[in-house]
Amino acid sequence: MNNINLLRSCRGCGCKEVIKAWQSPPLPIHLWPYARGTKTFDQRLTAFICKQCGLVQLNDMSESFVEHLYDFGVCVCTEYVDQVHRKAQVLDWAGENFYQDKNVLELGAGNNTFISTIPEARERWIADFKPEDDIYNIADKVITGNFENITLPKNKFDVICGYYVYEHFINPLEVTRQIRPALKDDGLLILEVPNLHFYHSDLPHYMFFHQHQTNFTLETLNFMMATAKFECKVIFSNGKQIYAGYVKNDLVEPISNPSEVKTALLKVKQTGKLLGSIARHVEAKTNLLNAKKLSLYGAGGSMSLFLAYSHKLRVALSVAFDKDVRKHGRYVPGTNAKVLKPSEMKTSGSDLALVIDDELSEKVVGKLIEKKITIPEILSKIINS
């Protein structure tokens, strides 16, 4: 069990002075649907803010606990088109032959690798904790193990890239220092991470969960990279995600910005207050708990976290629907709701559905069930109340 009240040092700069900003109710440590009878539990988490760099991050977690978070798989869907778009953004900046004959290392392959889009590279390597079997058919070499202590050849890679992996690391600063010698002196480190500012404004219930130990902004990411002697060379995007490229620079120094700490504290407090209002709003301002057979559409991590902020909503839920075949026959965390195919929704007997977003509500769920309410609708009403 983790000590949820402890963060010994900042994950981004190593500073030992941190602010305890907010503590959650018990949240599921496994976010995606799992088989009935699976042994799992909920656990609180605490958000801390570094007094030096302003990085928002969670309490200390043991290596064994973090490994346990992924025991039952991950159901995040990264579409191939997303990887193509990532490549296009780089090529727009660097030229269409940027990856030609390059040695490329991808950190964390997931279920859809970036290196699959660059057959023109000379060598394509993957480093991952638990790589999928098909990764071995794509990569020229696969390295398995903990990112903090993997062994890489020195001065080998022209490009090292990581897409939505840095926020998962126990110590992202140490990972950066560990991989630095493997990057050529004129090489490029490309990173994409979730943007705290976006989640604060658009997905507040998905801002804090155990798998994402660090919540970056562009400023705090740059501070961490400068601490590891990397300088930001290019920013591809700074919206829902931060997508940027970094080069080695032994002379670069991180620069503290007091306003970053103040902004981080404000946004964490605002988000915490909003999340604490979900249960009261669901009970007093919606008819979700009065449904004869309540269902949901979209059985992903975002939905699991939203449900965790209302125990009564978890209990009231009867059935769930999702298009992802990996979830079918499994159960939504913290509930007795079995996940079925969307085609079964019309005949399920559900009289009211909680839907993950407005677009699905209009284009998909509206054709299957008459009464529905979306998470964005609920959050908007809380904010405006």
N, C-alpha and C positions, 0 to 999 in steps of 0.2 A: 504494500500500500504506500502511496506517495504521501509526503508531508505537504499538504496543499497550501500551507502557510509559509512555505520557504522557497525563496529563490536566492541562491548563494551569490550569483553574479550574472551580469547581463550576457545574453547569448550573442549579442552583436558587437560588444566592445570590451567585455570583461570587467566593467565597472561593478563594484560591490554595493553601491548605493542605489537602492531601488525603492519605488513607492508602491505600496499595496493599494490598488485602485478599486477592485471589485471582486466579489466572490459569487459564483453561480450556485443555483440549486443543483442537486444531483443530476448529472447528464449521462446518457448512455456512452460507454466506452467503445461499443461496437455500433456504428451508425447504420449499417446496411442490413436488410432482412437476413435472418439466419434460421436454421432448422429448429423445429420445436424441440425443447429440452436442452438447448444450448446453454451452457453455464457461463453466464456473463453478469454484469452488474452496472449500476450507475455510480458515478463518483463526482463530487464537486471539483471545481477548478478555480484558481485564483489568477486574476490578471494583474500583472505588475508593469511598472513603467520605469525605465532606466533614467536616473537623474542626469546622466551625462549626455546620452544621445537621443533619449525620448522613445526608444524602441518599446513597443507593447508586446508582452510575452507572458506565457503561462508559468506556473510554479514548476519547480524541479520535478523531473520524472525519471525513474530508473530506466536503464537500457532494457531490462527484461519486461517492464511494463509497456514500453513503447513497442517492442516487438509483439507483445500480446494483442495490441490494438488491431493488428492485421491478420490475426489467426484465421478468421473466417472469410478472408478475401475482401476485395475492394470492388465496388460496383460503380466507379466513376467512369463515365464514357467519354473518351477523347476521340473525336471523329477524325478520320484521315484528312478531311478538308481543313481542319484546324491546323494540322501540321503543315499542310501545303501553304496555308496563309502565313504561318510563322516563317517559313522559308522565303516566301515572296517579300516579306517585310525586310529581311536581311539583304536579299538580292537587290531590292530597290535602292538600298544604301550603298552596298559594297560592289555591285556589278553582278551580271548573270553568271559569271564563271567563278564566283567566290569559293564554292565548295569543290571545284575541280582539282583532283589529285591531292586533296587535303586529308590529313589524319584527324579524325573527329572522335571525341569521346562524349557519350551521352550519359549523364548521371540520372539513374532512376528511369527505367524503361516504361513502366506502367503496362497498359494493355494495348498501346498503339505508339510505336516508337517514332521519334523524329528522324532517326537515321534511315528509316525506310524510304524517305523522300529524297535522299541524296546518294543515289547509286553511283554518281560521278566521283564520289570521294575515293581516295586511295585505300584507306583503311577505316572501318567503322567499328568502334568499340562501344561496349555497354558496361557500366558498373551499376549493379543493383543488389539490394539485400536479398530479395527472393524473385529472381527473374522468371517470367513465364516461359514455358517450354518452347514456344515458337520463336522466342528471341534468339535462340541458338541457330535458327535457320536464316536469320537476317544479319546478325553481327559477325564480323570477322573474329572477334574475341570477346568473351564475356567474363567479367570479374565479379565475383560474389563476395559479400561481406559488409561489415559496418563501414560506413563512409568515413568515419573519423580516423580509421586506421588501415584503410586499404593501401596496398603497395602498388604504385604506378611507376612506369619507366620515366626517367627524367628527360625533359626537353623533347618530348615525343609528339605532342599534339599541336596542330595549328588552331583547332577550335575545341573548346570544352563547353558543353551546353547542359542546362538543367531546366526543365519545364515543370513548374509546380512541384518542386521537390524540396527547396530550401526551407520552406515553412515547416516541413516535417522533421528536420534534423534536430537532434538534441543540442548540438553545438555547431551552428552554421559557420561561425567564425573559424573554428578549428578545421572544419571541412575545407574552407577556402584556403587556409594556410597549407593544408595537406596536399591539395591538388595543384597549388601554384607551381612547384618545381616541374610538374609534368607538362605544363604549358610552355611552348616556345616563347622566347623573349618578344617576338613580334606577333604572338598569337592573340586570340580573342576569347574571352570568357563571356558566354551569353546566358542570361538568366531571365526567367519569367516567374513572378510570384504574385499572389493575390494582393490587392491594394486595400489597406485598411480603410481608406477614405470611401471607397466604393461600398464596402460591406457595411460601414456605419450608415450610409445614406440609403442603400438599396436592399441589403440582405442582412439586417441587424441580428436576426436569430441564427445566422450562419457565421457570425463573427468569431465566436469562441467555441472550440471543441478540442478534445484531447489530441487529435491527430495534427492539428495546426498549432505548434508550440510557439510560433513567432508570427506576429502581424506587422508586416513591413509597410512603410511608406517609401517613396523614392528617396527622401532625405535620410531615413534611418538605414536603408539599404546601402546608399552611397557612403554613409559613415562607417558601416561595417566593412565595406570593401576597401575603403581607404585605410582602415586599421590593419587590413591584411595586405596593404601596399598594392591596391588596384585602383585605377582611376576610371571614372565613367567616360567612355568614348562616344557612345551614341545611345539615345533613348528612342526606341521604336514605338512605344506607346506608354501612356501613363493615365489609364482610365480604370476599367474593371480590374485590369492587371497591370503590373509594372513589367515592361519588357525592355531590357537594356543590355548593352555590351560593354565590357570592361577590358582594359589593357594593363599590363604590369607597369608600375611606376614606383621605384624605390624612394622617391622624394615626396610623394603625396602624403599629406597629413589630414586626419579627420578634423572637422571644424564643428564645435558644439553650437547649437542654436537653441537658446532657452525657450523660444516660442514653440519649438517642436514638442517639448515636454508639456507645456501648458495645453497645447492643442490635443495631444494624446490623452491627457487626463480628462479634458472636457468631453471628448468623444467616447471614451470608455464609460464615464459616468452617465452620459446621455443614453448610451446603448443599454447599460445595466438597468436604468430606470424604466426604459421601454420594455425590456424583457420581463421585468418584475410585474408589469401591468397586464401581461397576456392572459393569465389565469382569470383575473377579475373581469376583464373585458369579455372573455369567452362565456363566462357564467352569467354576467349581467346584461350583455348587449347583443348576444347572438342566440340563435335557436339550435345550435349544434348539439347541446346536451339533451334537447327535447326530441331529437329524431328517434323514430321507431327503429331504424337500422342505419346507423351512421357509417359512411364509407369515406375513403380518401382516394385521390388519384395523384400518383407521383410518390412512390415509396423509396425515396432516396435519403441521403444524409440530412439535407435541409429540412425535410418533413419530420424526420426522427427528432431533430433538435427542437423544432417548434412544438411538437407534442410534449416534450419533456418539461416545458414550462407550464403545463396544465395537467395535473394528475387526473382530474375528472375527465378530461378529453381523451386521455389514454384509455381509461376504463370504458368509456362510452363507445369507442371505435369497434366496429364489428367486422369489417372486411376492407381490403385494400386492392388497388388496381395499378398496374405498371406495365409498360410495353417491354421492359427488359426481361428476357426469358431467364436470366440468371436468378431473378428474384421470385419467380413463380413457384408456389408451393412452400415458400418460406414465410416468416412472420416478422411484422414490423416491430422493431425494438421497443420493449416495455409495454407491449400490447398482446392481445390474443387475436389480432387481425391477420388473417392469411392473405398473401398476395396472389391475386388471380390475373388472368389475361384481361385486357380492356374489353374484349368482345363479350365477356361474361357480365359486364356491368349492368347492361340493360335488363337482364333477367335475374339480377341478384336480389331484388326486393328492397334495395336501398332507396330511401326516400329523401336523403340529403347527403351531399358529398363535400368534403373539404378538399380543395384543389391547390396544387403547389404554386401555380401562377395564373395570371389572367389570360394569357394566350392559349394555354391548354384548356382552360375553362370554356373559352369561346369556340375554339376550333374542334376540340375533341369531346370533352365531357358534355357540352351542351347538346350534343346529338344523342347522348346515352341516358341522361337523367335530367329531370326538369329543375330541381332545386339544388343549388350549389353556392358555396362561398369560398373565396380565395384567401390565401395567406396575405398577399399584398393589400387586399381590401381591409382585412382586420388590422394590420399594422398601420395603415393610413388613418383609420378611424381613431386608433389609440393616439397617434401623433397629433391629430387635429382636435382631440377632445380636451 
